[in-house]
Amino acid sequence: MLPLRSLVRFVNHKPVRAAVATCPARFYYNDRRSGIPPAAGAAHVRVVDLRSDTQTKPGAAMRRAMAEAEVGDDVVGEDPTVNELQRMAAEMFGVEATLFVPSGTMSNLIAVMVHCRERGDEMIVGDLSHLHIYEQGGSAHLAGVHSTTVTTRPDGTFDLKELERKIRHDYPDPHYPRSRLICVENTHNIQGGRVLPLHFLEEARALADKYGLGVHMDGARVMNAAVVLGVPPSSILQYAHSVSVCLSKGLGAPVGSLLGGPQDFISQAVRCRKALGGGMRQAGIIAAAGKIALTEMIGRLKEDHHNAKTFAQALLDCDPPLYSVDMANVETNILRFNIQDTSLSPSDFCRRMAQVCDGEEAALGQGIQVLMYPYFLGYVRAVWHLGVSSEDTQLAIQKLQFISRQYAKEKHS
């Protein structure tokens, strides 16, 4: 085991990370192949990693909790730390029970499997939802569940009249699948971390109840939504039959998500988790990090929101004016913005931000490498998290201003 002093140095160390590729990409997951451009001999380099809040790392207190965790065999329900995490989460979420699983993708898939128990059942999802876009079609591939989509609005909601039209009313006509489930996402990833309004969730739940459908919330970042709305998570989750909450994004745990719902739902979820290979043994080691995430990391999410807004405002204030962003849409820790000059592509912008340029160290006093991803539809995406401080945000703004001036000079030379 590392001595504590060495461990703290290891936790606080900020290694240089892989940066974006230079080729245009529709989705940012396609842009991970090339390393950070060399620092061009700069003596002092700071890295500000805004690629995702999955880049968080457990701090010293979280690592100590993991090292000291009491453990047992969770597959047979004997890990006391896992049990305590699940109890704490159930109380916080306002649900009867929760289940600790390795990932949010598995958690969402389990929820679909429990709600849609027969192959050929159907779920209704937003066409830009994480569950539909980024989870490899696992609901169809592994669960045999058909998806139909509704159009995702810019605020992450969808038209409930369109939703109602998508519900299959003619089952058991042999031509049609049976509608079983409505899925919502809060906050909404692709739409820039948007918080779903409570009145939308209430109306969606009422519609689901009218037709006997379940509501599952992909609440990977629902704690961010709770902080913005100033309500406990249970006030949001009362409108869902089940929820998946990620511990390894803004909350800073190294791994794990929690699936919540009624006790009979969770009993079925345990069986699905086992079938998917998600049964873990002495999982208290990572559950201990989850306990710290839930008890100590939620309140600080407002710092991430503030830093994202600070950078967004700097984009608007930039001289020359190269960027566009709607400040009303910057609600949480995810920022999407456009580059108004079409000759500067999102990929080229991200490449410039990620490398240390000639003259940068002299102008800024150090090299600054800011990691972002080009996003689909011409956006750039940046995400704030506990590894990015207000000081880091100011460094990112300095780099933004430097790059903008440099680009303007190149264009007019």
Beta strands, then each sheet from edge to edge (+ up, - down):
strand 1: 45-49
strand 2: 97-101
strand 3: 122-126
strand 4: 146-150
strand 5: 179-185
strand 6: 214-218
strand 7: 242-246
strand 8: 257-261
strand 9: 323-324
strand 10: 334-339
strand 11: 367-371
strand 12: 373-374
strand 13: 379-383
sheet 1: 1+ 11+
sheet 2: 2+ 8- 7+ 6+ 5+ 3+ 4+
sheet 3: 9+ 10- 13+ 12-
end
